[in-house]
């Protein structure tokens, strides 16, 4: 599935809240989110850009899917609203 090209860093952070990720800090134009759902903390860094590069978005979603044990394609579809 092709990733959406119009996802902002803020929109991605809001989307990831439903998976237990909460902002823990922000430095410049990057924010760090942390989840503790699986016992150990998991940190991801998201650039607060108007549109995320598709490679950056794919890498973040791959990391989240691996941590949570989710299907990547299902995560992509949910983010795209399909």
N, C-alpha and C positions, 0 to 999 in steps of 0.2 A: 504494500500500500504506500502511496506517495504521501509524504508528510505535508501538513498545511504550511503555507509560506507566510502566513500573516499572524503568527503567534508572537506576542510580546513576552518579555521576561516577567512582567507583572501578571499577565494572564496565566502563564505557566505556573507561577507560584500559587495563584488562587486555585487552579486546578489540582495541584498536588496537596492542598490542605485536606481534601477528602481522603487522602491516603496517609494522613497523620504527619505530614511535614509542616513544621512551623518555622517562621523566620527566627533566626537566633542572632544575626548581626548583619550589618551592611557596611561595606567599605567602598567608598567611591561609587562606581556604577555597577557593583556586583553585590548580590545578597546571598547569604548562606542560609540554607534551610536544613533542619535536622528532624529525623524521625527516630523514635525509640520503640516502634511497634514490635520488633522481633528480638527484643532483649538487649541487643547492642545498638548503640547510636549509629545512625547513618547520615552522613553529611553530603550535601550537594551544593554546588555554587552555580548560581544563575546570573547571567549578565542582564541588567535592566535596560535592554535595548528595545526600540520600538518593534523591530522584527528580529527574531533569532535566526541565525544561519541554520539551514536544514541539517548540516552535520553536527552542529552544537546541540540542536534540539534532539536529534537521534541519539547522541551520546548520553544526554541527560536521561531520556526516557529508557534507554537500554539499561543504564545503571539502576534506575528506580525499579524497573521490571525484574531485574536479577535479584535485587535486595528483597522485594516483596514476593517473589515467586509467581509473578503474573505473566501472561502471554503478552509479548510486545505489541503484536498486531491489535489486540483488543484495547490496549492502552492508547495506541495511535487513533483507533476509531472513536474511542470515547472523547479524546481531546478534540478531534475534528468535528464531533457532534453527529456522528453517523451511527 
